Amino acid sequence: MSDILFFLCAIGIFYVVLEIIGFVWNKVASPRKENKPVESQYTDDEIRMAQYLEAKARSDTRYQVFRQMMHDTARKDDR
């Protein structure tokens, strides 16, 4: 019985030590991660161009749908 109790206490102490090491590691490693400046992957001009192209694509799609709808309506009226 005492062997089982000793084993459980050893596991408990080992777990507490690992938690303390993890806590200290996170406190030491976190400031290093926060100090890194984040560089933008794209320039502002590239972002604006991408936004413009996306808006143009949406506009072109709406225009094509409108043209198709008008074409279909004209075909129905011709009958």
C-alpha positions in Angstrom: 0.0 0.0 0.0 2.8 2.4 0.8 4.4 1.7 -2.6 1.2 2.8 -4.3 1.0 5.9 -2.2 4.6 6.8 -2.8 4.1 6.3 -6.6 1.0 8.6 -6.6 2.9 11.2 -4.6 5.8 11.0 -7.0 3.5 11.5 -10.0 1.8 14.5 -8.2 5.1 16.1 -7.4 6.3 15.5 -11.0 3.2 17.1 -12.4 3.5 20.2 -10.2 7.2 20.6 -11.2 6.2 20.3 -14.9 3.5 23.0 -14.4 6.0 25.3 -12.7 8.5 24.8 -15.5 5.8 25.5 -18.1 4.7 28.6 -16.3 8.3 30.0 -16.1 9.0 29.0 -19.7 5.9 30.9 -20.9 6.9 34.0 -18.9 10.4 34.0 -20.4 9.4 33.1 -23.9 6.3 35.4 -24.2 8.2 38.7 -24.0 10.5 37.6 -26.8 7.6 36.8 -29.0 5.8 40.1 -28.4 8.9 42.2 -29.2 9.1 41.0 -32.8 7.8 43.6 -35.2 5.2 42.2 -37.6 6.1 43.1 -41.1 3.3 43.5 -43.5 3.2 40.9 -46.2 1.9 43.3 -48.8 2.3 47.0 -49.4 -0.6 49.5 -49.1 -0.6 49.9 -52.9 -0.9 46.1 -53.4 -3.8 46.0 -50.9 -5.6 48.8 -52.6 -5.1 47.2 -56.0 -6.4 43.9 -54.7 -9.5 45.6 -53.2 -10.1 47.4 -56.5 -9.8 44.2 -58.5 -12.2 42.4 -56.2 -14.8 45.2 -56.4 -14.4 45.3 -60.2 -14.9 41.6 -60.4 -18.1 41.8 -58.3 -19.3 44.7 -60.5 -18.5 42.8 -63.7 -20.4 39.8 -62.4 -23.4 41.9 -61.6 -23.2 43.5 -65.1 -23.0 40.1 -66.8 -26.0 38.8 -64.8 -28.0 42.0 -65.7 -27.1 41.5 -69.4 -28.1 37.9 -69.3 -31.4 38.8 -67.6 -32.2 41.5 -70.2 -31.3 39.0 -73.0 -33.6 36.4 -71.6 -36.4 38.9 -71.1 -36.0 40.2 -74.7 -36.1 36.6 -76.0 -39.3 36.0 -74.1 -40.9 39.2 -75.4 -40.0 38.3 -79.0 -42.2 35.2 -78.9 
